[in-house]
């Protein structure tokens, strides 16, 4: 299963993607799925199993995010 990390800005989404990749978390930036709401049009898709690790990395680097939501997409 996948999860998506939602952000308030595209800059935070880009920053998060780079930081997660540097920490060896498989991820990619995608458009926010229609059924999820966000102030930003982009989110970062990760494996759901990496959610807690991703959250820790983002918090440690002061990268603001709204939510990590399960996603049954690609």
Buried (B, 14 or more C-beta within 10 A) or exposed (E): EBBBBBBEEEEBBBBBBBBBEEBEBEBEBBEBBEEEEBEBEBBBBBBBEBBEBBEEBBEEBEBEBBEBBEBEEE
